[in-house]
């Protein structure tokens, strides 16, 4: 993909304008103020939540090896849950977001895949910069099988998913375990419009530097909060697209999805080329469009494509029926 189009779906434009009018843009504010406004915006995108058989908070235990504290995680279990677990790492520029902000997105995936979903409430920057959130994600993946057993879930493999900064943390967590010589803690990964590098001069950063939606300046601020040292951002655990070829080859099957109008589009395209996989690029949508799954068919279709990949990869036959 060498040319980029900034033409947006009219439905997305209308939804974004409605949300902006109702809540404002929390990403323009300092972290503490922005998070308060973001909570209101999260409620907007997470209306009419899909019914689950169970929804409860669990505790990811402290991991002395990683130096992590105990963190809360949200477990959601669909009515017809099958063996296994989906660990979903939320986005938000490493500084915003929570399990509540991505509740609906995770519920759609849980229903589409049949997998219970676990959403860790990892520590956020700038109060907790790199590698705090990464270590919390690693601790979650290590603890996931035990937590599933304790919650009475049927034993099975783990799938990891994440969007934006969460996709970075999910992928970096796998690479970290590979680098440490530990078993890969997931049998598949589904990563949505991820932050995989800090190259602010990539083709998509240049094309969409001023948005719409996410901008280059916003991403620079997020990186300054998460990892202030620009040179340190080149390490694979901060910029997973720069991982060595053997580490990438050791990854489980990876599904990559990107928004067509997004400064981070090149991040996914570069990573897809290095992995030798075909990314799904949804035209006419901006970064974060999966939050619109209540009202935007393209968001539901994208999540359905990810779920189909997960079912196929985990050898679960596709069930009949439409999107939630």
TAKAZI-V464653 format. One record per pair of residues at least 24 apart in sequence whose ideal C-beta (glycine too) atoms are under 6 Angstrom apart, sorted by the first residue. I is the first residue (numbers start at 1). J is the second residue. If there is no record, write none. Layout:
I&J ; I&J
This chain:
1&269 ; 4&207 ; 6&261 ; 8&284 ; 9&284 ; 12&285 ; 15&292 ; 15&295 ; 19&44 ; 27&218 ; 31&95 ; 38&96 ; 42&100 ; 42&101 ; 45&291 ; 46&103 ; 46&104 ; 48&294 ; 49&104 ; 50&107 ; 50&324 ; 52&76 ; 52&77 ; 52&78 ; 53&77 ; 53&79 ; 58&147 ; 60&120 ; 60&139 ; 60&140 ; 60&143 ; 63&139 ; 66&135 ; 66&138 ; 66&139 ; 68&135 ; 68&136 ; 68&139 ; 71&120 ; 71&121 ; 71&136 ; 72&121 ; 73&118 ; 73&120 ; 74&99 ; 74&119 ; 75&118 ; 76&107 ; 76&110 ; 76&117 ; 77&116 ; 78&110 ; 78&111 ; 81&116 ; 82&114 ; 83&154 ; 83&155 ; 83&156 ; 84&115 ; 84&156 ; 84&157 ; 85&116 ; 85&118 ; 85&144 ; 85&148 ; 85&158 ; 86&115 ; 86&117 ; 86&159 ; 87&118 ; 87&140 ; 87&144 ; 87&160 ; 88&117 ; 88&119 ; 88&161 ; 89&137 ; 89&162 ; 89&166 ; 89&169 ; 89&170 ; 90&166 ; 91&163 ; 91&164 ; 91&165 ; 91&166 ; 93&165 ; 93&222 ; 94&125 ; 94&165 ; 94&222 ; 94&226 ; 95&124 ; 95&125 ; 95&225 ; 105&290 ; 108&293 ; 108&303 ; 108&324 ; 109&303 ; 109&307 ; 111&324 ; 112&304 ; 112&307 ; 113&307 ; 113&310 ; 113&311 ; 116&153 ; 125&225 ; 125&226 ; 126&225 ; 129&226 ; 130&226 ; 130&227 ; 133&169 ; 134&169 ; 134&172 ; 137&169 ; 137&173 ; 138&173 ; 138&176 ; 141&173 ; 141&185 ; 157&187 ; 158&186 ; 159&186 ; 159&188 ; 159&310 ; 160&186 ; 160&189 ; 161&190 ; 163&192 ; 164&193 ; 164&195 ; 165&195 ; 167&191 ; 167&192 ; 167&194 ; 168&194 ; 168&195 ; 171&240 ; 172&237 ; 172&240 ; 174&251 ; 175&236 ; 175&240 ; 175&243 ; 175&247 ; 176&237 ; 178&247 ; 178&250 ; 184&252 ; 186&252 ; 187&252 ; 188&252 ; 188&253 ; 188&310 ; 188&313 ; 189&254 ; 190&255 ; 190&306 ; 191&256 ; 192&257 ; 192&290 ; 193&258 ; 193&259 ; 193&262 ; 193&264 ; 193&287 ; 196&240 ; 196&241 ; 196&267 ; 196&271 ; 197&239 ; 197&241 ; 197&267 ; 198&223 ; 198&233 ; 198&239 ; 202&266 ; 203&266 ; 204&263 ; 204&265 ; 204&266 ; 205&263 ; 208&263 ; 212&286 ; 213&286 ; 213&287 ; 214&263 ; 214&287 ; 216&263 ; 241&270 ; 241&271 ; 248&274 ; 248&275 ; 253&313 ; 255&306 ; 255&309 ; 257&302 ; 259&285 ; 259&286 ; 259&287 ; 259&289 ; 260&284 ; 261&286 ; 262&287 ; 280&305
